[in-house]
């Protein structure tokens, strides 16, 4: 992955998160963050 692609991808993800927080609030992001950490822990266990 080139630096340009990584930068564009990062900007797209950041703008999507910003738009989501502005339109819907941030309560569900906390829930999704907790589920993501649980999933990473589960993957580490099976590794």
Backbone atoms as SQL, in Angstrom:
CREATE TABLE atoms (id INTEGER PRIMARY KEY, chain TEXT, resi INTEGER, resn TEXT, atom TEXT, x REAL, y REAL, z REAL);
INSERT INTO atoms VALUES
  (1, 'A', 1, 'UNK', 'N', 0.849, -1.157, 0.000),
  (2, 'A', 1, 'UNK', 'CA', 0.000, 0.000, 0.000),
  (3, 'A', 1, 'UNK', 'C', 0.903, 1.230, 0.000),
  (4, 'A', 2, 'UNK', 'N', 0.634, 2.124, -0.904),
  (5, 'A', 2, 'UNK', 'CA', 1.440, 3.337, -0.992),
  (6, 'A', 2, 'UNK', 'C', 0.987, 4.345, 0.065),
  (7, 'A', 3, 'UNK', 'N', 1.813, 5.341, 0.280),
  (8, 'A', 3, 'UNK', 'CA', 1.472, 6.381, 1.252),
  (9, 'A', 3, 'UNK', 'C', 0.221, 7.141, 0.831),
  (10, 'A', 4, 'UNK', 'N', 0.087, 7.388, -0.449),
  (11, 'A', 4, 'UNK', 'CA', -1.071, 8.132, -0.942),
  (12, 'A', 4, 'UNK', 'C', -2.369, 7.363, -0.692),
  (13, 'A', 5, 'UNK', 'N', -2.367, 6.064, -0.953),
  (14, 'A', 5, 'UNK', 'CA', -3.568, 5.250, -0.728),
  (15, 'A', 5, 'UNK', 'C', -3.894, 5.192, 0.761),
  (16, 'A', 6, 'UNK', 'N', -2.883, 5.041, 1.600),
  (17, 'A', 6, 'UNK', 'CA', -3.101, 4.989, 3.046),
  (18, 'A', 6, 'UNK', 'C', -3.666, 6.311, 3.556),
  (19, 'A', 7, 'UNK', 'N', -3.161, 7.416, 3.050),
  (20, 'A', 7, 'UNK', 'CA', -3.661, 8.723, 3.461),
  (21, 'A', 7, 'UNK', 'C', -5.109, 8.918, 3.040),
  (22, 'A', 8, 'UNK', 'N', -5.435, 8.573, 1.810),
  (23, 'A', 8, 'UNK', 'CA', -6.811, 8.712, 1.328),
  (24, 'A', 8, 'UNK', 'C', -7.745, 7.804, 2.120),
  (25, 'A', 9, 'UNK', 'N', -7.335, 6.565, 2.354),
  (26, 'A', 9, 'UNK', 'CA', -8.157, 5.641, 3.127),
  (27, 'A', 9, 'UNK', 'C', -8.374, 6.149, 4.549),
  (28, 'A', 10, 'UNK', 'N', -7.333, 6.670, 5.168),
  (29, 'A', 10, 'UNK', 'CA', -7.464, 7.239, 6.507),
  (30, 'A', 10, 'UNK', 'C', -8.401, 8.435, 6.532),
  (31, 'A', 11, 'UNK', 'N', -8.311, 9.298, 5.538),
  (32, 'A', 11, 'UNK', 'CA', -9.207, 10.459, 5.471),
  (33, 'A', 11, 'UNK', 'C', -10.658, 10.036, 5.255),
  (34, 'A', 12, 'UNK', 'N', -10.872, 9.026, 4.434),
  (35, 'A', 12, 'UNK', 'CA', -12.239, 8.535, 4.193),
  (36, 'A', 12, 'UNK', 'C', -12.823, 7.960, 5.478),
  (37, 'A', 13, 'UNK', 'N', -12.041, 7.171, 6.197),
  (38, 'A', 13, 'UNK', 'CA', -12.528, 6.579, 7.448),
  (39, 'A', 13, 'UNK', 'C', -12.790, 7.662, 8.487),
  (40, 'A', 14, 'UNK', 'N', -11.888, 8.612, 8.600),
  (41, 'A', 14, 'UNK', 'CA', -12.054, 9.702, 9.563),
  (42, 'A', 14, 'UNK', 'C', -13.273, 10.559, 9.237),
  (43, 'A', 15, 'UNK', 'N', -13.478, 10.868, 7.972),
  (44, 'A', 15, 'UNK', 'CA', -14.644, 11.676, 7.595),
  (45, 'A', 15, 'UNK', 'C', -15.944, 10.893, 7.793),
  (46, 'A', 16, 'UNK', 'N', -15.929, 9.581, 7.556),
  (47, 'A', 16, 'UNK', 'CA', -17.127, 8.773, 7.787),
  (48, 'A', 16, 'UNK', 'C', -17.473, 8.737, 9.279),
  (49, 'A', 17, 'UNK', 'N', -16.468, 8.591, 10.123),
  (50, 'A', 17, 'UNK', 'CA', -16.716, 8.597, 11.568),
  (51, 'A', 17, 'UNK', 'C', -17.220, 9.961, 12.041),
  (52, 'A', 18, 'UNK', 'N', -16.629, 11.019, 11.517),
  (53, 'A', 18, 'UNK', 'CA', -17.065, 12.369, 11.883),
  (54, 'A', 18, 'UNK', 'C', -18.510, 12.608, 11.466),
  (55, 'A', 19, 'UNK', 'N', -18.852, 12.233, 10.256),
  (56, 'A', 19, 'UNK', 'CA', -20.220, 12.388, 9.772),
  (57, 'A', 19, 'UNK', 'C', -21.189, 11.557, 10.602),
  (58, 'A', 20, 'UNK', 'N', -20.804, 10.360, 10.974),
  (59, 'A', 20, 'UNK', 'CA', -21.653, 9.500, 11.789),
  (60, 'A', 20, 'UNK', 'C', -21.893, 10.101, 13.166),
  (61, 'A', 21, 'UNK', 'N', -20.862, 10.671, 13.769),
  (62, 'A', 21, 'UNK', 'CA', -21.017, 11.294, 15.085),
  (63, 'A', 21, 'UNK', 'C', -21.901, 12.522, 14.993),
  (64, 'A', 22, 'UNK', 'N', -21.745, 13.314, 13.948),
  (65, 'A', 22, 'UNK', 'CA', -22.548, 14.530, 13.795),
  (66, 'A', 22, 'UNK', 'C', -24.019, 14.175, 13.599),
  (67, 'A', 23, 'UNK', 'N', -24.290, 13.158, 12.808),
  (68, 'A', 23, 'UNK', 'CA', -25.678, 12.817, 12.497),
  (69, 'A', 23, 'UNK', 'C', -26.347, 11.945, 13.557),
  (70, 'A', 24, 'UNK', 'N', -25.606, 11.036, 14.187),
  (71, 'A', 24, 'UNK', 'CA', -26.238, 10.055, 15.068),
  (72, 'A', 24, 'UNK', 'C', -25.785, 10.102, 16.513),
  (73, 'A', 25, 'UNK', 'N', -24.771, 10.848, 16.835),
  (74, 'A', 25, 'UNK', 'CA', -24.244, 10.843, 18.188),
  (75, 'A', 25, 'UNK', 'C', -23.153, 9.786, 18.327),
  (76, 'A', 26, 'UNK', 'N', -22.534, 9.743, 19.470),
  (77, 'A', 26, 'UNK', 'CA', -21.368, 8.873, 19.629),
  (78, 'A', 26, 'UNK', 'C', -21.610, 7.688, 20.558),
  (79, 'A', 27, 'UNK', 'N', -22.825, 7.473, 21.015),
  (80, 'A', 27, 'UNK', 'CA', -23.071, 6.391, 21.970),
  (81, 'A', 27, 'UNK', 'C', -22.800, 5.029, 21.355),
  (82, 'A', 28, 'UNK', 'N', -23.207, 4.837, 20.115),
  (83, 'A', 28, 'UNK', 'CA', -23.022, 3.526, 19.492),
  (84, 'A', 28, 'UNK', 'C', -21.557, 3.266, 19.128),
  (85, 'A', 29, 'UNK', 'N', -20.749, 4.297, 18.987),
  (86, 'A', 29, 'UNK', 'CA', -19.328, 4.088, 18.705),
  (87, 'A', 29, 'UNK', 'C', -18.614, 3.451, 19.892),
  (88, 'A', 30, 'UNK', 'N', -19.048, 3.791, 21.089),
  (89, 'A', 30, 'UNK', 'CA', -18.463, 3.173, 22.281),
  (90, 'A', 30, 'UNK', 'C', -18.788, 1.682, 22.295),
  (91, 'A', 31, 'UNK', 'N', -20.034, 1.332, 21.983),
  (92, 'A', 31, 'UNK', 'CA', -20.445, -0.067, 21.921),
  (93, 'A', 31, 'UNK', 'C', -19.654, -0.818, 20.859),
  (94, 'A', 32, 'UNK', 'N', -19.533, -0.230, 19.679),
  (95, 'A', 32, 'UNK', 'CA', -18.791, -0.886, 18.610),
  (96, 'A', 32, 'UNK', 'C', -17.308, -1.017, 18.943),
  (97, 'A', 33, 'UNK', 'N', -16.748, -0.034, 19.624),
  (98, 'A', 33, 'UNK', 'CA', -15.358, -0.117, 20.050),
  (99, 'A', 33, 'UNK', 'C', -15.135, -1.252, 21.038),
  (100, 'A', 34, 'UNK', 'N', -16.061, -1.410, 21.975),
  (101, 'A', 34, 'UNK', 'CA', -15.945, -2.510, 22.935),
  (102, 'A', 34, 'UNK', 'C', -16.055, -3.856, 22.233),
  (103, 'A', 35, 'UNK', 'N', -16.964, -3.965, 21.284),
  (104, 'A', 35, 'UNK', 'CA', -17.117, -5.216, 20.547),
  (105, 'A', 35, 'UNK', 'C', -15.882, -5.506, 19.693),
  (106, 'A', 36, 'UNK', 'N', -15.260, -4.450, 19.155),
  (107, 'A', 36, 'UNK', 'CA', -14.057, -4.647, 18.361),
  (108, 'A', 36, 'UNK', 'C', -12.922, -5.195, 19.233),
  (109, 'A', 37, 'UNK', 'N', -12.757, -4.662, 20.444),
  (110, 'A', 37, 'UNK', 'CA', -11.716, -5.153, 21.345),
  (111, 'A', 37, 'UNK', 'C', -12.004, -6.585, 21.781),
  (112, 'A', 38, 'UNK', 'N', -13.278, -6.917, 22.003),
  (113, 'A', 38, 'UNK', 'CA', -13.632, -8.299, 22.327),
  (114, 'A', 38, 'UNK', 'C', -13.291, -9.229, 21.167),
  (115, 'A', 39, 'UNK', 'N', -13.559, -8.778, 19.956),
  (116, 'A', 39, 'UNK', 'CA', -13.259, -9.586, 18.771),
  (117, 'A', 39, 'UNK', 'C', -11.758, -9.788, 18.601),
  (118, 'A', 40, 'UNK', 'N', -10.974, -8.746, 18.836),
  (119, 'A', 40, 'UNK', 'CA', -9.520, -8.862, 18.738),
  (120, 'A', 40, 'UNK', 'C', -8.993, -9.831, 19.790),
  (121, 'A', 41, 'UNK', 'N', -9.543, -9.760, 20.987),
  (122, 'A', 41, 'UNK', 'CA', -9.130, -10.681, 22.040),
  (123, 'A', 41, 'UNK', 'C', -9.502, -12.123, 21.669),
  (124, 'A', 42, 'UNK', 'N', -10.670, -12.310, 21.082),
  (125, 'A', 42, 'UNK', 'CA', -11.102, -13.638, 20.657),
  (126, 'A', 42, 'UNK', 'C', -10.193, -14.171, 19.553),
  (127, 'A', 43, 'UNK', 'N', -9.812, -13.313, 18.599),
  (128, 'A', 43, 'UNK', 'CA', -8.909, -13.733, 17.549),
  (129, 'A', 43, 'UNK', 'C', -7.534, -14.099, 18.097),
  (130, 'A', 44, 'UNK', 'N', -7.063, -13.337, 19.068),
  (131, 'A', 44, 'UNK', 'CA', -5.761, -13.622, 19.669),
  (132, 'A', 44, 'UNK', 'C', -5.776, -14.964, 20.379),
  (133, 'A', 45, 'UNK', 'N', -6.911, -15.317, 20.969),
  (134, 'A', 45, 'UNK', 'CA', -7.027, -16.598, 21.641),
  (135, 'A', 45, 'UNK', 'C', -6.902, -17.749, 20.640),
  (136, 'A', 46, 'UNK', 'N', -7.545, -17.623, 19.497),
  (137, 'A', 46, 'UNK', 'CA', -7.537, -18.707, 18.511),
  (138, 'A', 46, 'UNK', 'C', -6.253, -18.732, 17.679),
  (139, 'A', 47, 'UNK', 'N', -5.458, -17.745, 17.795),
  (140, 'A', 47, 'UNK', 'CA', -4.199, -17.700, 17.076),
  (141, 'A', 47, 'UNK', 'C', -3.232, -18.641, 17.720);
